[in-house]
Amino acid sequence: MSVEVEVNENDLTEMVDQVWESYLDPEGLNPLMQTYDENQPSDVHSSVSITGSWTGHIVYASSTLAARRAAAAFLAVEPDEVSEEDLSDVLGELANIVGGNVKAMLPPGAFLSLPQVVLAPEATARYPNAQRISGVYGIWDGEPVSISMWHSSTADNNSTKEGAE
Amino acid sequence: MKILIADDSRVMRQIVVRTLRQAGFGDHDLIEAANGKEAFDIVKAESPDLVLSDWNMPEMNGIECLRALRAAGNDVKYGFVTSESTPEMKEQAEAAGALFFIVKPFSAERFDEVFAPILG
């Protein structure tokens, strides 16, 4: 049975801050500036699914340029040296890191999927019977980046249909 | 010493290598595997002294790899570098014979703290 999630936006923000501090902005020069705009645009996104004690998805979305800069920061290379394979790898790892940290805060019995990467806007994604419950939305060096949590209703609960067109 | 880094993300393997260097362990022989099955085969073929393994990987995950190695009588020093960290996973890792559990995102300081006693 799924339980109420105990991961809130402050927790998500803390996880995202750790990722920036460790990999994307170790010098503290370009933090993610929160916009609180859940409708900001994206070009690419990645996600991991969690099943078991809680069911849902963690979604990382950004512009292509922000993804390229993230890959460059991870790899310690220039953005124009980043291949599409590197970009996909980093997008997947970003969703995986945040998803793993979210899972650590959930009740025992949660399982994390391998990441899925889609080089298309987050708006193209459909998560059946799921609704967005929280997120961190911001601008990183002038480019949009967001990390959001989607909660799936259980199979015997048809009250939530958003995103399941 | 020979150190095997097992992670399905090539970028994350590079980051682990870079962080090992930053923590002062760059002089060791660093080799890589892209999943648990490959890690199992490389451990048997190349006998590394230490394995740093991701948990969630295709083909065979990290804990399955560790259990398979121990079942085959291999006692290579083995630990996890993973984004997932729950008490039950740590218990499983410890029960299977893991020496350490490092959570992503990690720092060079964390690597130094964990690996200095192991690598000297």
Interface residues (C-beta under 8 A of the other chain):
Chain A: Q18 V19 E21 S22 Y23 A71 F74 L75 A76 E85 D86 D89 V90 G92 E93 N96 I97 V98 G99 G100 N101 K103 A104 P108 A110 L112 L114
Chain B: D8 S9 R10 V11 M12 Q14 I15 R18 N56 M57 P58 T82 S83 E84 S85 T86 P87 E88 V103 K104 P105 F106 S107
